[in-house]
Amino acid sequence: MNNQSAAAQAGQVKGQAEEKGSQLMDKAGAAAQSAKESVQEAGAQMQMKASEAADAVKDATGMNKST
């Protein structure tokens, strides 16, 4: 293999590696976004449950004043 074809092959391999790295970064970003959305949804559900529990305690103790 001469120097020119070795350089061309090395360039091709480098390009493929960069593309693979880019694809992996895209997948990692998508996974992070999905995780963020899941955590936000779980937080909203927990907040709603806590509010419902507080209202139930207020109802049970007669502290929930309807206006």
C-alpha positions in Angstrom: 0.0 0.0 0.0 1.5 3.3 -0.9 1.4 6.4 1.2 -1.4 8.1 -0.8 -3.8 5.1 -0.5 -2.9 4.7 3.2 -3.7 8.3 3.9 -6.9 8.0 2.0 -7.9 4.9 4.0 -6.9 6.6 7.3 -9.1 9.6 6.3 -12.0 7.4 5.6 -11.6 5.6 8.9 -11.4 8.9 10.7 -14.6 10.1 9.0 -16.4 6.9 9.9 -15.3 7.2 13.5 -16.4 10.8 13.7 -19.8 9.9 12.3 -20.2 7.1 14.8 -19.2 9.4 17.6 -21.8 11.9 16.4 -24.5 9.3 16.3 -23.6 8.2 19.8 -23.8 11.7 21.1 -27.2 12.2 19.4 -28.4 9.0 21.1 -27.0 10.1 24.5 -28.7 13.5 24.1 -32.0 11.9 23.3 -31.7 9.5 26.2 -30.9 12.5 28.5 -33.9 14.4 27.2 -36.2 11.4 27.8 -34.9 11.0 31.3 -35.4 14.7 32.0 -39.0 14.4 30.8 -39.6 11.3 32.9 -38.3 13.0 36.0 -40.4 16.1 35.4 -43.5 13.9 34.9 -42.8 11.9 38.1 -42.3 15.2 40.0 -45.6 16.6 38.8 -47.4 13.3 39.8 -45.7 13.4 43.2 -46.7 17.0 43.7 -50.3 16.2 42.8 -50.4 13.2 45.2 -49.0 15.4 48.0 -51.6 18.0 47.4 -54.4 15.3 47.4 -53.0 13.9 50.6 -52.9 17.3 52.3 -56.5 17.9 51.2 -57.5 14.5 52.6 -55.9 15.4 55.9 -57.6 18.8 55.9 -61.0 17.1 55.2 -60.5 14.5 57.9 -59.6 17.1 60.5 -62.2 19.7 59.4 -59.6 22.2 58.4 -60.6 22.3 54.7 -62.8 25.4 54.6 -64.9 25.7 51.5 -65.4 29.3 50.5 
